[in-house]
Amino acid sequence: MKKGILNLILIVLFIVAAVSCDNKTISYADQLKDQEKLIEDFINREGIVVLNKFPYDTVFADNEYVLTESGLYFNLVKKGVGDTLRNGDEVQIRYKQKLLTENAILEEYWTTQDAPYPTSLKYNIDLESIGWNEAIGYMKRSGSHCKIIVPAALGFSAAQNSVTPYFFELNIKFHK
């Protein structure tokens, strides 16, 4: 009887081991390569020109993005008005986001119709996304508008965990 139970346990362990060997997991290195390819494909599809430094006059063409040292792709659409942003300033953000895959659905939190209350946070204090924080730092003024490509490592924790890059448009307004 003990031999029968032992044999049954061994058979179950063998089946579990055999099934788990069939599950193909993708290594983190492969996920990073896939992300790089996805970003490259998005850049090509959108006709984006990647700059290695910010334009002298900070005026970007529609399809020009600077690649920052951190790996963020940044395009300043509108400079905005008023004083420059300081650490701790309350920032209200309207945004659009989408995956970089073809035919990805654009999620909008841009108008009061899309989201009645804008996302609100304290600059350089509350922000989980390194990419958003960096982009807002470049925007500097209330009413600024930018477009960014955020690799997973610079994104929110869900993007980091799934190694998923995103495209965002951000529009900020701040109060002192």
C-alpha positions in Angstrom: 0.0 0.0 0.0 2.8 2.4 0.9 4.6 1.4 -2.3 1.4 2.3 -4.3 1.1 5.7 -2.7 4.8 6.4 -3.3 4.5 5.4 -6.9 1.5 7.6 -7.4 3.3 10.5 -5.9 6.3 9.9 -8.2 4.0 9.7 -11.2 2.3 13.0 -10.2 5.7 14.7 -9.7 6.9 13.4 -13.0 3.8 14.8 -14.8 4.2 18.2 -13.1 7.8 18.4 -14.0 7.1 17.4 -17.6 4.3 19.9 -18.0 6.4 22.7 -16.4 9.2 22.0 -18.9 6.8 22.7 -21.7 6.0 26.2 -20.4 8.2 28.6 -22.3 9.0 31.6 -20.2 10.6 34.5 -21.8 13.8 35.7 -20.0 14.0 39.3 -18.9 16.8 39.9 -21.4 14.5 38.7 -24.2 11.7 41.0 -22.9 14.1 43.9 -23.0 15.0 43.0 -26.6 11.3 42.8 -27.5 10.7 46.2 -25.9 13.6 47.7 -27.9 12.1 46.3 -31.1 8.6 47.6 -30.2 10.0 51.1 -29.6 12.0 51.0 -32.8 8.9 49.9 -34.8 6.8 52.6 -33.2 9.4 55.2 -34.1 9.5 54.0 -37.7 5.7 53.8 -38.0 5.2 57.3 -36.6 8.0 58.8 -38.7 9.8 60.1 -35.5 13.2 61.7 -35.9 15.3 61.0 -32.8 17.6 63.9 -31.7 20.6 63.4 -29.4 20.2 66.8 -27.8 17.5 69.3 -27.1 16.8 71.9 -29.9 18.6 75.1 -29.1 15.4 77.2 -29.0 13.5 74.3 -27.4 11.1 74.3 -30.4 10.5 70.7 -31.6 9.1 69.8 -34.9 6.0 67.5 -34.6 8.0 64.4 -35.2 11.2 65.3 -33.4 11.9 63.6 -30.1 15.1 64.0 -28.0 16.4 60.8 -26.5 17.5 61.7 -22.9 20.2 60.0 -21.0 17.7 58.0 -19.0 16.1 56.5 -22.2 13.0 58.7 -22.3 11.9 60.0 -25.7 10.6 63.6 -25.3 8.9 66.1 -27.6 7.8 69.5 -26.3 4.6 70.4 -28.1 3.8 73.6 -26.2 6.0 75.6 -23.8 3.2 76.9 -21.6 3.2 80.1 -19.7 4.0 81.5 -16.3 6.7 80.7 -13.7 8.9 77.7 -13.8 7.9 74.6 -11.9 9.5 74.0 -8.5 9.7 70.8 -6.4 6.5 70.3 -4.4 4.3 72.4 -6.7 0.9 70.9 -7.2 0.5 69.7 -10.8 -2.7 68.7 -12.5 -2.2 66.4 -15.4 -4.4 65.5 -18.3 -3.0 62.7 -20.4 -3.5 60.2 -23.2 -1.8 56.9 -23.2 -1.4 53.9 -25.5 0.7 50.8 -26.0 3.3 51.0 -28.8 1.8 48.1 -30.7 0.0 48.7 -34.0 -3.7 49.6 -33.7 -3.4 50.1 -30.0 -6.3 51.7 -28.3 -5.7 55.3 -27.1 -6.9 55.8 -23.6 -7.8 59.5 -22.9 -7.9 61.4 -19.6 -7.6 64.7 -21.5 -10.9 66.5 -21.0 -13.5 66.7 -18.2 -15.6 64.5 -20.5 -12.9 61.8 -20.4 -12.1 62.2 -16.7 -14.0 64.7 -14.5 -11.0 65.3 -12.3 -7.5 65.6 -13.5 -4.7 63.6 -12.0 -3.2 65.8 -9.3 0.2 65.3 -7.6 3.1 67.2 -6.1 6.0 67.5 -8.6 9.1 65.5 -7.6 7.3 64.1 -4.5 4.3 62.0 -5.4 5.2 60.7 -8.8 5.9 56.9 -9.2 6.8 57.1 -12.9 10.4 58.3 -13.4 9.5 59.1 -17.1 6.6 61.3 -16.2 8.6 63.1 -13.5 11.5 63.7 -16.0 9.1 64.9 -18.7 7.3 67.3 -16.3 10.7 68.7 -15.3 11.4 69.6 -18.9 7.9 71.1 -19.4 8.5 73.7 -16.6 5.5 75.9 -17.1 1.7 75.7 -16.6 -0.1 74.9 -19.8 2.9 72.9 -21.2 2.1 70.0 -23.5 4.5 67.1 -24.4 4.6 63.7 -26.1 6.8 61.0 -24.6 7.8 57.4 -25.2 8.4 55.8 -21.8 10.4 52.5 -21.7 9.2 50.1 -19.0 12.0 50.9 -16.6 10.9 54.6 -16.4 7.2 53.8 -16.2 4.7 53.0 -13.6 5.2 49.7 -11.6 2.7 47.8 -13.8 4.7 48.7 -16.9 8.0 47.8 -15.2 6.7 44.4 -14.0 5.4 43.5 -17.5 8.3 45.2 -19.4 5.8 47.3 -21.4 6.7 50.6 -22.9 4.0 53.3 -23.4 3.4 56.4 -25.4 1.9 59.4 -23.5 0.8 62.9 -24.2 0.8 65.1 -21.1 -0.7 68.5 -20.5 0.1 70.1 -17.2 -1.4 73.0 -15.1 0.1 73.9 -11.7 -0.7 75.9 -8.7 1.7 77.2 -6.1 
